[in-house]
Amino acid sequence: MLNEEDEYQDIRDAVRQLCQQYGDEYFRQVDADNAYPEAFVEALIEAGWLAAMIPEEYGGAGLGLTVATVIMEEINRAGGNAGAVHGQMYNMGTLLRNGSEEQKQKYLPAIAAGRLRIQSMAVTEPTTGTDTTKIKTTAVKKGDRYVVNGQKVWISRVQHSDLMILLARTTPLAEVKRKSEGMSIFIVDLHDAIDNGLSVRPIANMVNHETNELFFEDLEIPAENLIGEEGRGFRYILDGLNAERTLIAAECIGDGYWFIERARHYANERVVFERPIGQNQGVQFPIAESYIEVEAANLMRFDAARRFDAHQPCGAQANMAKYLAAKASWEAANVCLQTHGGFGFAHEYDIERKFRETRLYQVAPISTNLIFSYVAQHILELPRSF
Ligand SMILES: Cc1cc2nc3c(=O)[nH]c(=O)nc-3n(C[C@H](O)[C@H](O)[C@H](O)COP(=O)(O)OP(=O)(O)OC[C@H]3O[C@@H](n4cnc5c(N)ncnc54)[C@H](O)[C@@H]3O)c2cc1C
């Protein structure tokens, strides 16, 4: 064991047990086939793990984000990739915190029972990138419907979800006082929408991650699918993004421990120059350094998750946890690959797969520079750069 048992040990053990049935070979094959880990996701849903955050009154387990992060961490720590499922957790939070009672009654029990998946969230656009308040996708109210036009890019799990949360502008930027006003979020029923105003074009990419370009042409959404108040969507989505960053921090921590465990094991076993390579300080120190960094990131991740669960401001902690964890897992990935020498490049060791997977988190769901910018401007009160 790399660390002591904590209060979540029962949950960890149960998730680990499930993950053992979907081990290295399973994820290696899914990656080679560029496929979705459907059997694994079904098993997680069946066991109730993806409904962890749904309150008991709607059929879920009534647990918070902290536990959700533990579940995601364990998936990655077991060698899997929680990127196939983490959307369900943070999108759930958006619906739970901002949806009407009617919306919660309509969707949450079905999600808890595994009949519906809410895996997708559409924010990013090709021409505006991280400058989210400039999004060009519009939703115009016409009677009892909103009509959506525009384009999104990198929208994940659309082909493996029933519902998607969409951010669109409902009041033109020129007509709002603050640029963060005038955007709204909607629940899109993907079965109704696809080929009926919404087209989906998959993007082939570096990791085995189902992600897509979306094109909206007069897509009609029932007005009742608006979440919360019109014009306040950016505020709602930020809350969801804090949950997303904290969950992904936990996945990076899971990756980090996985890389360290593999590096440690190999450094003890591999004998060159008649001694284990781990006897050389040049090999053992980088592993030790990675371990220190993952452990430190882990503390910030729990701080962020507990603040989120306590409904306290957690933007700073969520961003910093994501930064520290993504950095630590990427450094651990490098160390693990280096420790394995040439064997690190062989598919059967799974290191090159996890190396690619963990690299994503320096860029998505928020790039490192934008975290620096958040901390500089919002916490350190340095002049705004944009
Ligand atoms: C595999 C994958 C899955 C994704 N899934 C989703 C999803 O499900 N839903 C969704 O909405 N989005 C998704 N994304 C999008 C992701 O959130 C964005 O790619 C990410 O936020 C970066 O935005 P961008 O690609 O537009 O980069 P840009 O905003 O174009 O930035 C490019 C680079 O320039 C830097 N940069 C830009 N402006 C500044 C500045 N002012 N100062 C300093 N540096 C700056 C950035 O840090 C970045 O490194 C996904 C992306 C990937 C790759």
The ligand as a MOL file (V3000), in Angstrom:
LIG
                    3D

  0  0  0     0  0            999 V3000
M  V30 BEGIN CTAB
M  V30 COUNTS 53 58 0 0 0
M  V30 BEGIN ATOM
M  V30 1 C -10.1480 15.0600 -25.2570 0
M  V30 2 C -10.8680 16.3220 -24.8940 0
M  V30 3 C -12.1370 16.2550 -24.3250 0
M  V30 4 C -12.8410 17.4220 -24.0460 0
M  V30 5 N -14.1270 17.3370 -23.5660 0
M  V30 6 C -14.8860 18.4650 -23.4590 0
M  V30 7 C -16.2750 18.4040 -23.1270 0
M  V30 8 O -16.8300 17.3220 -22.8940 0
M  V30 9 N -16.9960 19.5570 -23.0760 0
M  V30 10 C -16.4410 20.7780 -23.3490 0
M  V30 11 O -17.1510 21.7810 -23.2960 0
M  V30 12 N -15.1090 20.8790 -23.6760 0
M  V30 13 C -14.3310 19.7600 -23.7310 0
M  V30 14 N -12.9890 19.8420 -24.0650 0
M  V30 15 C -12.4160 21.1540 -24.3730 0
M  V30 16 C -11.3950 21.6280 -23.3470 0
M  V30 17 O -12.0630 22.0510 -22.1920 0
M  V30 18 C -10.5650 22.7210 -24.0210 0
M  V30 19 O -9.7930 22.1120 -25.0540 0
M  V30 20 C -9.6750 23.4210 -23.0450 0
M  V30 21 O -10.4490 24.1440 -22.1220 0
M  V30 22 C -8.7350 24.3870 -23.7670 0
M  V30 23 O -9.4680 25.1980 -24.6450 0
M  V30 24 P -9.0420 25.3170 -26.1790 0
M  V30 25 O -8.7150 23.9780 -26.6940 0
M  V30 26 O -10.0850 26.0890 -26.9000 0
M  V30 27 O -7.7070 26.1610 -26.1190 0
M  V30 28 P -7.5210 27.7170 -26.3610 0
M  V30 29 O -8.4400 28.5210 -25.5100 0
M  V30 30 O -7.5310 27.9650 -27.8260 0
M  V30 31 O -6.0370 27.9080 -25.8210 0
M  V30 32 C -4.9110 27.3260 -26.4860 0
M  V30 33 C -3.6690 27.4940 -25.6060 0
M  V30 34 O -3.4170 28.8810 -25.3790 0
M  V30 35 C -3.3940 29.1560 -23.9870 0
M  V30 36 N -4.0390 30.4530 -23.7540 0
M  V30 37 C -5.1980 30.9270 -24.3090 0
M  V30 38 N -5.4670 32.1580 -23.8480 0
M  V30 39 C -4.4770 32.4810 -22.9710 0
M  V30 40 C -4.1990 33.6010 -22.1520 0
M  V30 41 N -5.0000 34.6730 -22.1360 0
M  V30 42 N -3.0820 33.5860 -21.3880 0
M  V30 43 C -2.2600 32.5210 -21.3960 0
M  V30 44 N -2.4650 31.4050 -22.1440 0
M  V30 45 C -3.5660 31.3910 -22.9140 0
M  V30 46 C -4.1640 28.0360 -23.3080 0
M  V30 47 O -3.7210 27.8480 -21.9810 0
M  V30 48 C -3.8590 26.8640 -24.2140 0
M  V30 49 O -2.6750 26.2340 -23.7980 0
M  V30 50 C -12.2450 18.6840 -24.3010 0
M  V30 51 C -10.9520 18.7450 -24.8390 0
M  V30 52 C -10.2720 17.5880 -25.1490 0
M  V30 53 C -8.8950 17.7060 -25.7680 0
M  V30 END ATOM
M  V30 BEGIN BOND
M  V30 1 1 1 2
M  V30 2 1 2 3
M  V30 3 2 2 52
M  V30 4 2 3 4
M  V30 5 1 4 5
M  V30 6 1 4 50
M  V30 7 2 5 6
M  V30 8 1 6 7
M  V30 9 1 6 13
M  V30 10 2 7 8
M  V30 11 1 7 9
M  V30 12 1 9 10
M  V30 13 2 10 11
M  V30 14 1 10 12
M  V30 15 2 12 13
M  V30 16 1 13 14
M  V30 17 1 14 15
M  V30 18 1 14 50
M  V30 19 1 15 16
M  V30 20 1 16 17
M  V30 21 1 16 18
M  V30 22 1 18 19
M  V30 23 1 18 20
M  V30 24 1 20 21
M  V30 25 1 20 22
M  V30 26 1 22 23
M  V30 27 1 23 24
M  V30 28 2 24 25
M  V30 29 1 24 26
M  V30 30 1 24 27
M  V30 31 1 27 28
M  V30 32 2 28 29
M  V30 33 1 28 30
M  V30 34 1 28 31
M  V30 35 1 31 32
M  V30 36 1 32 33
M  V30 37 1 33 34
M  V30 38 1 33 48
M  V30 39 1 34 35
M  V30 40 1 35 36
M  V30 41 1 35 46
M  V30 42 1 36 37
M  V30 43 1 36 45
M  V30 44 2 37 38
M  V30 45 1 38 39
M  V30 46 1 39 40
M  V30 47 2 39 45
M  V30 48 1 40 41
M  V30 49 2 40 42
M  V30 50 1 42 43
M  V30 51 2 43 44
M  V30 52 1 44 45
M  V30 53 1 46 47
M  V30 54 1 46 48
M  V30 55 1 48 49
M  V30 56 2 50 51
M  V30 57 1 51 52
M  V30 58 1 52 53
M  V30 END BOND
M  V30 END CTAB
M  END
